[in-house]
Amino acid sequence: MTHLKDLPFSTLQFYATAPYPCSYLEHRQARSQVATPSHLINADVYSSLVQNGFRRSGIFTYRPYCDGCQACTPVRVQANEFTPNRSQQRAWKRHGNLVTHVTSLAYMPDHYELYLRYQSARHAGGGMDQDSRDQYAQFLLQSKVNTRLVEFREPDGTLRMVSIIDVLDDGLSSVYTFYDPDVPGASYGTYNILWQIEQTRQIGMHYVYLGYWIRESRKMAYKINFRPLQALRMGRWEAL
């Protein structure tokens, strides 16, 4: 892990949270290292933090800081070298009729309704399926960096997916995506990452940051399919 003294953020402070139950590995305790104060973390600073393994949840910028565990591995796709496999090609073709609309962060009732349906179907019992409107807004609609909300709709206007994306100085950071869980055989999540890779290419940048990959977690397994993939280990990005 990169040492704090090596980070070029002399005005920031970093603190470790108390232990809490790990969301990905059963019977494990997790801790996070949080960068503060949030009002000093602008787009440029945040880009550097992401390059050093940090992520964002609302206005909180953090990275794993667990005692005796380094299972969470930051990963990023090399957009210009990426070649889709057959399954990804099928997903791209199947959902290529979706109409995208890129906008700033804003509350929309149908977004919130889709979010609750997604959480109930994919993460039932995790607590987020009971999120209030305010909790939803704090989680996804608060940002002090360069953030975009992307809608994916059918040509008839039916909402299928919403993605929150941060724009960095070297690429895009995938913050959170939720989608219609009731369409049989759909591959919305795969299509979303492919769309982000293509957007990264179009704007002349290099990477799509996918957050953390955990070898032992089935929830994170999909990330390994987007190659070439780089991992941050011992302060250096290298091929995974």
C-alpha positions as CSV (number, residue, x, y, z in Angstrom):
1,M,0.0,0.0,0.0
2,T,1.2,3.5,-0.8
3,H,2.4,5.4,2.3
4,L,0.7,8.7,3.1
5,K,4.0,10.6,2.9
6,D,4.3,9.6,-0.7
7,L,0.9,11.1,-1.6
8,P,1.1,14.6,-3.0
9,F,-1.7,16.0,-0.8
10,S,-0.1,18.1,1.9
11,T,-3.4,19.8,2.7
12,L,-5.4,16.6,3.2
13,Q,-5.7,14.5,6.3
14,F,-6.3,10.7,6.5
15,Y,-7.9,8.8,9.2
16,A,-8.9,5.1,9.8
17,T,-12.4,4.1,10.6
18,A,-13.3,1.7,13.4
19,P,-13.8,-1.9,12.2
20,Y,-17.1,-2.9,10.7
21,P,-18.4,-6.1,9.0
22,C,-17.0,-6.7,5.6
23,S,-19.5,-6.5,2.8
24,Y,-17.8,-9.0,0.5
25,L,-16.1,-11.6,2.7
26,E,-18.0,-13.4,5.4
27,H,-16.8,-13.4,8.9
28,R,-14.3,-10.6,8.2
29,Q,-13.9,-7.2,9.7
30,A,-13.1,-4.3,7.4
31,R,-11.7,-0.8,8.0
32,S,-11.4,2.2,5.6
33,Q,-8.9,5.0,5.3
34,V,-10.8,8.3,4.6
35,A,-9.4,11.4,3.0
36,T,-10.5,14.7,4.5
37,P,-11.7,17.5,4.4
38,S,-14.0,16.7,1.5
39,H,-14.2,20.3,0.3
40,L,-10.5,20.3,-0.7
41,I,-10.9,17.2,-2.8
42,N,-11.5,18.7,-6.3
43,A,-11.4,16.9,-9.6
44,D,-7.6,17.0,-9.9
45,V,-7.0,15.9,-6.4
46,Y,-9.6,13.2,-6.7
47,S,-8.0,11.9,-9.9
48,S,-4.7,11.5,-8.0
49,L,-6.4,9.7,-5.1
50,V,-8.1,7.2,-7.5
51,Q,-4.7,6.5,-9.1
52,N,-3.6,5.6,-5.6
53,G,-6.4,3.2,-4.9
54,F,-9.1,5.5,-3.4
55,R,-12.8,5.4,-4.3
56,R,-15.8,7.6,-3.6
57,S,-19.2,7.0,-1.9
58,G,-21.1,10.3,-1.9
59,I,-18.8,12.9,-0.6
60,F,-16.6,10.4,1.2
61,T,-13.3,9.4,-0.4
62,Y,-11.8,6.2,1.0
63,R,-9.7,3.1,0.4
64,P,-9.5,-0.3,2.2
65,Y,-7.3,-0.2,5.3
66,C,-8.0,-3.6,6.8
67,D,-6.0,-5.2,9.5
68,G,-4.1,-8.2,8.1
69,C,-6.1,-8.3,4.8
70,Q,-5.3,-7.0,1.4
71,A,-8.0,-8.8,-0.6
72,C,-9.4,-5.6,-2.2
73,T,-7.3,-4.9,-5.3
74,P,-7.9,-1.7,-7.2
75,V,-8.3,-2.5,-11.0
76,R,-8.6,-0.5,-14.2
77,V,-9.2,-1.5,-17.8
78,Q,-6.8,-0.3,-20.5
79,A,-9.4,1.1,-22.8
80,N,-7.4,1.5,-25.9
81,E,-6.1,-2.1,-25.8
82,F,-9.4,-3.7,-24.8
83,T,-10.9,-6.3,-27.1
84,P,-14.3,-7.7,-26.2
85,N,-14.8,-11.5,-26.0
86,R,-17.7,-13.2,-27.7
87,S,-20.1,-12.9,-24.7
88,Q,-19.3,-9.2,-24.5
89,Q,-19.9,-8.8,-28.2
90,R,-23.3,-10.3,-27.8
91,A,-24.1,-8.0,-25.0
92,W,-23.0,-5.0,-27.0
93,K,-25.2,-6.0,-30.0
94,R,-28.2,-7.0,-27.9
95,H,-28.4,-3.6,-26.0
96,G,-27.1,-1.4,-28.8
97,N,-30.5,0.1,-29.3
98,L,-30.5,1.8,-25.9
99,V,-30.6,5.5,-26.0
100,T,-28.2,7.2,-23.6
101,H,-28.6,10.6,-22.0
102,V,-25.6,12.1,-20.1
103,T,-26.6,14.8,-17.5
104,S,-25.6,16.3,-14.2
105,L,-26.6,14.7,-10.9
106,A,-30.4,15.1,-10.2
107,Y,-33.2,13.2,-8.6
108,M,-35.7,11.5,-10.8
109,P,-38.6,9.5,-9.4
110,D,-38.2,6.7,-12.0
111,H,-34.4,6.4,-11.2
112,Y,-35.2,5.9,-7.5
113,E,-37.9,3.4,-8.3
114,L,-35.5,1.4,-10.5
115,Y,-32.8,1.6,-7.8
116,L,-35.2,0.0,-5.2
117,R,-36.2,-2.7,-7.6
118,Y,-32.6,-3.4,-8.4
119,Q,-31.5,-3.6,-4.7
120,S,-34.5,-5.8,-3.8
121,A,-33.7,-8.3,-6.6
122,R,-29.9,-8.3,-6.4
123,H,-29.0,-7.3,-2.9
124,A,-32.1,-8.2,-0.8
125,G,-31.4,-8.0,2.9
126,G,-28.4,-5.9,2.6
127,G,-30.2,-2.8,3.8
128,M,-29.9,-0.7,0.7
129,D,-33.2,-2.2,-0.6
130,Q,-34.9,-0.1,2.2
131,D,-33.0,3.1,1.4
132,S,-35.1,6.3,1.7
133,R,-35.1,9.0,-0.9
134,D,-32.6,10.9,1.2
135,Q,-30.3,7.9,1.6
136,Y,-30.4,7.3,-2.1
137,A,-29.5,10.9,-2.8
138,Q,-26.7,11.0,-0.3
139,F,-25.2,7.8,-1.8
140,L,-25.4,8.7,-5.5
141,L,-26.4,12.3,-6.0
142,Q,-23.8,14.1,-3.9
143,S,-20.4,14.8,-5.4
144,K,-17.7,17.5,-5.2
145,V,-15.9,16.2,-8.3
146,N,-16.6,16.0,-12.0
147,T,-19.5,13.5,-12.0
148,R,-22.0,12.5,-14.7
149,L,-25.3,10.7,-14.5
150,V,-26.1,8.5,-17.5
151,E,-29.5,7.2,-18.4
152,F,-30.0,4.2,-20.6
153,R,-33.6,4.0,-22.1
154,E,-35.4,1.9,-24.7
155,P,-36.4,3.9,-27.8
156,D,-39.9,4.0,-26.3
157,G,-38.6,5.8,-23.2
158,T,-38.5,2.8,-20.8
159,L,-35.7,3.3,-18.3
160,R,-33.4,0.3,-18.2
161,M,-30.2,1.5,-16.4
162,V,-28.6,4.4,-14.6
163,S,-24.9,4.8,-14.1
164,I,-22.9,7.3,-12.0
165,I,-19.5,8.1,-13.5
166,D,-16.6,10.3,-12.4
167,V,-14.5,12.0,-15.0
168,L,-10.8,11.8,-14.1
169,D,-7.7,13.3,-15.8
170,D,-6.8,9.9,-17.3
171,G,-10.1,8.2,-17.8
172,L,-13.5,7.4,-16.2
173,S,-14.2,6.0,-12.7
174,S,-17.3,3.8,-12.5
175,V,-19.0,4.8,-9.3
176,Y,-22.2,2.8,-9.3
177,T,-24.7,1.3,-11.7
178,F,-28.2,-0.1,-11.3
179,Y,-30.4,-1.6,-13.9
180,D,-33.7,-3.3,-14.6
181,P,-33.5,-6.8,-12.9
182,D,-36.6,-8.2,-14.5
183,V,-35.5,-8.5,-18.2
184,P,-34.7,-12.2,-18.9
185,G,-31.2,-12.7,-20.4
186,A,-30.2,-9.1,-20.2
187,S,-26.6,-8.1,-19.8
188,Y,-27.0,-4.5,-18.8
189,G,-24.0,-4.5,-16.4
190,T,-21.6,-5.8,-19.1
191,Y,-23.0,-3.4,-21.7
192,N,-22.5,-0.5,-19.3
193,I,-18.8,-1.2,-18.8
194,L,-18.4,-1.6,-22.6
195,W,-20.1,1.7,-23.1
196,Q,-17.7,3.4,-20.6
197,I,-14.7,1.9,-22.3
198,E,-16.0,3.2,-25.7
199,Q,-16.6,6.7,-24.1
200,T,-13.1,6.7,-22.7
201,R,-11.7,6.0,-26.1
202,Q,-13.8,8.7,-27.7
203,I,-12.6,11.4,-25.3
204,G,-9.0,10.4,-25.8
205,M,-8.3,9.0,-22.3
206,H,-6.8,5.7,-21.2
207,Y,-8.5,3.9,-18.3
208,V,-11.8,2.8,-16.9
209,Y,-11.4,2.4,-13.1
210,L,-13.7,-0.4,-11.9
211,G,-13.1,-0.1,-8.1
212,Y,-11.9,-3.2,-6.2
213,W,-11.6,-6.7,-7.4
214,I,-11.6,-9.5,-4.7
215,R,-10.5,-12.9,-5.8
216,E,-12.7,-14.7,-3.3
217,S,-15.9,-12.6,-4.0
218,R,-18.3,-13.8,-6.6
219,K,-19.8,-10.3,-6.7
220,M,-16.5,-9.0,-8.0
221,A,-15.8,-11.9,-10.4
222,Y,-17.1,-10.1,-13.5
223,K,-14.3,-7.5,-13.5
224,I,-11.7,-10.0,-14.4
225,N,-13.4,-10.5,-17.8
226,F,-12.4,-7.0,-19.1
227,R,-8.9,-7.4,-20.3
228,P,-6.3,-6.2,-20.4
229,L,-6.8,-5.3,-16.7
230,Q,-4.3,-3.6,-14.5
231,A,-4.1,-3.9,-10.7
232,L,-2.6,-1.6,-8.2
233,R,-0.1,-3.5,-6.0
234,M,2.5,-2.1,-3.8
235,G,1.9,1.3,-5.2
236,R,2.4,0.3,-8.8
237,W,-0.1,-0.5,-11.6
238,E,0.7,-3.8,-13.3
239,A,-1.0,-6.4,-15.5
240,L,-3.4,-8.6,-13.5
